[in-house]
Amino acid sequence: MTVSAAPAMPESSLARARRFIDERHLTPAVRQEMREWYTAEPGRPFILRDFLRPEWAGAMDAAMRALPVWSRCATVYTDSRDSAEIPEAEWADHPHRAARHFVARPLGEALQDGSITDEHRRTIEQFLAFSVLTDTLRDFITAGVGFPLEPRTSVELAAYRDGDRIRRHQDLFPGRVMAVNFYLDAAYRPGTGGRLGFRNEAGTDELVEPLFNTFSMIPVREECWHWVEPFSGEGTGRYTVSIGQHLLGQAHEARWEGGQ
C-alpha cells in the first residue's frame, strides 16, 4: 500500500502545540509514522513516550493527585456497546462486569468551588483546553492520520487501585475512529499491572505499559478489542486522561464519561 506524505500542522496550532508537546514529536517523521500507523492492517497501538513537555507532565500528575472528587465507578455491559453503573459490592460477581476504577466527577464543580489550589485548577483547565476544548491536539492527530476530527468528544479522568480494571470491549460508538490516552502517574512502576491491552484483526495481542508521560492511540475497528488489565500498584495510581476521537460530523455531544 502506498501511503501519502503527512501534511504539516497549521502554524497557529503548531505554535500552541509547542507549549505542551515535546518538540521531538512535532516533526514530519512523527506525522508520517502516524499516517502509516493508522492505515496499517492489522491494527496496533501507536505509542509516543515522553510526549508532553516535562513541566506539563509533572504538573498534571500533581494536579490529578490533588483532585478531591475521585469517586468509585463500577459498570456492567448492557449490550455490545453500552454500559451502566452498579453498586461496587455487586461488581466482582456480576457476569457482565465492564469496568471498575475511580473517575473524577463532578470535575466542573471541583474546578469552580475552590476545593483545589489555583495552580492545580489552572493546570487542569489549560490541559483540557489543549487536549479537548481547542483544536490543538486534534490538529496534531489530523496532520498525521490525514482526516479531520470532530470537536465534540468524550473525556474521562481516571485512576486505579488494586484490582481495578476495564474488561475487553470495542468502543464502537458512531463516528469513533480512535481512543487516546495520556498516562500521567509519575509513581507508576513496570510490573504493577494496568497495562493497556489491544487485540487486532488478526487476533494478535499487544500490551502497552502505562509509563509516566506516555501518549497512546489505538484504532477503533469492528474486529479490534481493547482492555486494561488489573492494576496491582500500592495505593491509588495509573492516573489517566482518556479521550475518544471521532470523524468530523459523526460524533455525539461532548460528555465527561464515567466508566465506559
Secondary structure, 3 states (H helix, E strand, C coil): CCCCCCCCCCHHHHHHHHHHECHHHCCHHHHHHHHHHHHCCCCCCEEEECCECHHHHHHHHHHHHHCCCEEEEEEEECCCCCEEEECHHHCCCCCCEEEEEEEECCHHHHHHCCCCCHHHHHHHHHHHHHHHHCCHHHHHHHHHHCCCECCCCEEEEEEECCCCEEEEECCCCCCEEEEEEEECCCCCCCCCECCEEEECCCCCEEEECCCCCEEEEEECCCCCEEEECCECCCCCEEEEEEEEEEECCCCCCCEECCCC
